Amino acid sequence: MLLPTIRYGSRKELDTESRVCLSRDPENAKDPNAIKVLYAGCDCEYDNMLGYIPRELAQYLSPLIDKFYLTFEGSIISVPKDAHAAVPIQIVCKNGQICNKKSDANIQEIKSLWRQALHVAELAKTNPSGMTRYQRNLVLLIQDVLENNRHLFTTREMSFLEAFKLLPDDSQRLFARLYTRKGPWFRVSNISYPEIADCHLAIKGLLETRYVCSLAWRNDVEDDGVAEVLNILNIDELREVLRMLNKKCDRSTRKQDMIDLLLSSSKNMVSPELRSSVLAITGSCIKVSPLAESLMWRAERLFFLNGEQDLSAFLFVDLGIVKFPAYTCIISDPIFPNRRDLLSYEEAIEISQIMVESLDENNSELVLRCIEVSSSRMSIALQEGKCSSGGAMVAFFSYYSASWVYSKVVLLGVSFFEREKSCRRYIDAINLLRQLLDAFIFDGRRGYWTLRLSVDLEHVGRLDESLQVAEDGLLDPWVRAGSRVALQRRVLRLGKPPRRWKIPSYSESVKRNIFEVHVQGRPLNCKAGMKSIFYGEDGEQCGVEQLALHYYAGEGGGWQGVHAESGIWLTIFGVLMWDIIFADIPNVFRTKFQTAPLDLETDSFYEVRKGLIEELLDKIQDGMAEEILITSWESHVGTACRGVNWEKHSLADLRAAVKCIGGHCLASICRHLAQDYRSWSSGMPDLLLWRLHDCYRGEAKLVEVKGPRDRLSEQQRAWLLVLMDCGFNVEVCKVTPPPVPS
């Protein structure tokens, strides 16, 4: 049988001499029928893996292996040019003779499974799955976006997108290829894909519908197109162009320097000589047209509702690499009420991208311009009353507003000004922070902004204002968790007589001492600004967290534990709260590629599900957490969920941790995460430790680890104090080098 294999392993060099065999992977969380393709005769398990056969085939071959004990071996037929393409292999059954010993019913079942497997394999040969999936998925994406967002497109744009569905298969496949490749320009002479029967005919269809544009032997060629095409020339070709234009360069000249030299003689337009010289080497070139690029980018944004996912999300599902959770999409309200809001949002994203690139390139002039534009447009939105409206469901809709994007740019501007540490720039940062606080009245970020504002006012010597800002912040219901405790500590520090005579009621709570232990370690490095590295008990190099784990496992009390910071808590929360996270709530699930509801980081998550959450928390407090954890784990293991790390945290560790934490503390931290996931999903202490007293009882401890040159930040101290209020046993472990002999 000839069948494709989805390449997944580590070995990079393939050859047609390689022997392979099939091996079942029944514990695969994403596909219980999964079948691995292994290199025959390789001892190292990591290097032994070539990949998986497609799940369409695996569903028929897996029972032949599991139920009838057939074994399959074979070889690689050919090596594809594309490193990510499926690898064709030829397999044969090595012990087919055992079929003769089976009953007639079994033989009929074996034959049926084999016929179905052969049929799938034949389809794979005539219809290569890798790119036909891309084609199918792209059509599906366009259809979904047009069905649910017609009010956001002009008649011309809708006609353009609908024309894609009428294109021949080859044209659709070629566009999918070009759109997902790095370009922008591609030589027509180099375009060749096995799943496309006639690339030239496919290109013609794309040119006629304006999905691609060409660079050919014409006088009306865009100058910037020729300049871009220079990037697809290799070093030797660039030297040839320079020779044709009588320009000289050294053998050691870099590619970009050659391109700059070719363009240096052009003031505002590319010379006809340069154009003809380039095209003489490349021949005709094509690229995805600006209109197709912009509309496909918009379609992806509307479909996935973020900038992190693209068409590859479909592919990951098709290949079984990612399994998204099951939930119901109940859509009653559009994310974007009208086209104007969408265009404003897209424009804000472009400015945000320019801001990030400018910061990376240290382009201060462009950074200042982005700050100015974002600040101005955020003010306009404030005047129109778009930023300051409240409401539970409005909160996560606002994430898709231009104002929200501009607020992130403005906050980047605050950091940019603060880094200069000058009085003038601190004042600029203060003005931006005041603007954010004035614009966003109902926002979970207000605590962070308020804390930054108070600190920056202190930097410029305005201590009375700094104190007043901190005090006002403590009256703000949107200032929470770590930011709230940090502001309380600021008030206590700045508000001493004669500024303030009255001692705040929270004084004793905030001043509580956090228990400390001191561990000596043998340091490898002692340089300021570098992460501390020590020698562990086994002589191996390790960080302070691993050294602390060694201490607690031994003389520190026989504790088990993990260095997980927030990771293990988010995993426990996600597994325990699974059914609530993915409950049928309107508008929070809008695509099949979500790992959490859209309102998870807003107040609406708790408010809308309060009854369900409190009912579950009562069960957790009553000691049922371990049972819920096991049931949920077995039902959903391997399925993607925000915060849940199936690989890093085993069920055994989670069961032990849950048992030792206890119902009261576990319910408390889950309630905090449910009520304010945004504030609590980061910054937890470094270590979670536990030790069992018997099969039913145990205890847990949270530890923040500090190296010789580290100290608790205000935020970390705040977390520890709040966790103490929840009933957790917390402490700080300070790792220090041994004393220097006198």
Disulfide bonds with the S-S distance in Angstrom:
none
